[in-house]
Structures are given as C-alpha cells and as structure tokens.
Amino acid sequence: MPNFVKVAGISDLKPGENKVVNVNGVDVALFNVNGEFFAIGNTCLHRGGPLGEGFLEEDVVTCPWHGWRFNVKTGENAMMPNAKVPKYEVKVEGNDVMVAVD
C-alpha cells in the first residue's frame, strides 16, 4: 500500500506551475495541470537537469538544461516514449497534495 506524504497545499501551485518537492529523501517534480496534480522524477534522463524547474506547457515539461521534454502524466519522453522518468501516485485530501514514492 502506498505511503502518501504531504508535499504541498493546493493553493501552493497555480495551474501551469511546478516545483521540486522532497518525498522521503527523493526529489520529485510536482505539476499542476489545469487543477490536477502530477508527480514525476525530478532528474532528466539526458544530463540530470531538474525537471521541476522546467517550463510546463499543457502536460509537457521541458528540461531547463537541454530541452528534453517529458509528459508529466506518464513520465514518457516526448520523442522517445520508451525513455521514461518515474511517475508517482498523487492524491488530494482536503487542501493537501500528497505523493507516494513507494
């Protein structure tokens, strides 16, 4: 059973915003896509750039270092779907955004 950890309040991220959060020692990129929250691994597969600091457009984040793009709903690379960053389960309870990395 997943162990959910509170990482933010729903008002902490407006639609179209993202940030890096830490869940039990794991850096996670958290995104708000039109009021729905998604979480993926923060480390880009190319050179380790911080995806949580990237540019979010619709449901795709662009790594700020070298422009690799990942779907925040699936973790898939936009050009190479077999190249995936981890995708984490997210739930909202009341005003809390919670993420599980197990």
C-alpha positions, 0 to 999 in steps of 0.5 A, spaced: 500 500 500 502 506 498 505 511 503 502 518 501 506 524 504 504 531 504 508 535 499 504 541 498 497 545 499 493 546 493 493 553 493 501 552 493 501 551 485 497 555 480 495 551 474 501 551 469 506 551 475 511 546 478 516 545 483 521 540 486 518 537 492 522 532 497 518 525 498 522 521 503 529 523 501 527 523 493 526 529 489 520 529 485 517 534 480 510 536 482 505 539 476 499 542 476 495 541 470 489 545 469 487 543 477 490 536 477 496 534 480 502 530 477 508 527 480 514 525 476 522 524 477 525 530 478 532 528 474 532 528 466 534 522 463 539 526 458 544 530 463 540 530 470 537 537 469 531 538 474 525 537 471 521 541 476 524 547 474 522 546 467 517 550 463 510 546 463 506 547 457 499 543 457 502 536 460 509 537 457 515 539 461 521 541 458 528 540 461 531 547 463 538 544 461 537 541 454 530 541 452 528 534 453 521 534 454 517 529 458 509 528 459 508 529 466 502 524 466 506 518 464 513 520 465 514 518 457 519 522 453 516 526 448 520 523 442 522 517 445 516 514 449 520 508 451 525 513 455 521 514 461 522 518 468 518 515 474 511 517 475 508 517 482 501 516 485 498 523 487 492 524 491 488 530 494 485 530 501 482 536 503 487 542 501 493 537 501 497 534 495 500 528 497 505 523 493 507 516 494 514 514 492 513 507 494 
